[in-house]
Amino acid sequence: MGAVRSLIIVVVLTHALARAQPVVLLEPAIGTPAQVTVSGRVLKHAPSKGSSVVSKNLRWLTSSTWDGAAVEVRFAGQTVGATSDHDGDFEVTLHAPAGKPFEVGLGTAEAHVTQATGAATIDIVAPSAPFFVVSDLDDTLSITNVVHKAGLLKAALGQDETSQPAVPGMAAFYQCLKADHPARPAFMLVSGSPRQYLDRIRGFLTRNDFPVFGIALRDLGPKTLSDYKQPIIRRVMNEVPNPVVLVGDSGEHDPEVYRQMNAEFPGRVKAIYIRNAGHAEDPKRFDGMVLFEEPAQAVADAVTKGLLSAECAAKSFPDTKPKAVTP
């Protein structure tokens, strides 16, 4: 009887895997009329939904990646091929043909593998855009409590896009940064959250009324525990020549990362805003930056720097007239 039961289980699992479809996680991106770099990950099959949020998150985190998948990426009439690596990851740069630049604004890219296609928004930044924004996620836009291990574990496994709370006022801050400019700024999210959480993060941003973001997430593993943001920000700043506004939090290494970027790209960084999420005792960490307790403080400083309008600030934060806190 035991042998028969084992055989039945094997047959059921084999049929389930045969029916399972691969998944392409294609990250939204920002680019220029000349080029855009698009990244993603291929999973062998979609994780089952699970019976709880914890189960769902664990299934995504432990999903099998597809090494050696042939990927075809398409955007605005351009097609580039790639092969996924041992983590299932791929990255391609698409170049606009001579005399036919990519159209400024929002478009859609697709990445296709056998039996699956992923899609993502591409934001082509106008050369005249006054800046673009590079932002952190955890404890900058979402309340994650990274400095507390229990809080971090709860956020990582026990919450999803419907239950993870947003930092009050940050969406309004970003919407004001986007508004009232002849050429619209773009937004790029560079986060330590795992790439498997791409759909969760897109859902969180949409649900909480943030602007459209390009998104670059981290590969889990010991080699990416530090210095994983700099290569991504460096690439984006090399590809997108507009000035940049950097927004992060004090809980981990955003001040140090942003200081490094400011040094590497002199004159490019218009402002650095750091939300106080702990570990803010040493004011020297924030030299030349705006450390804020509430987003309204960052908004007030952004008005003085001409990054957003006083009208949008007054409309979005009508009950406060804060002074920005700079160490």
Summary of the structure (lengths in Angstrom):
residues: 327
radius of gyration: 21.2
end to end distance: 72.6
largest distance: 77.4
contacts: 1063
relative contact order: 0.13
helix: 32%
strand: 28%
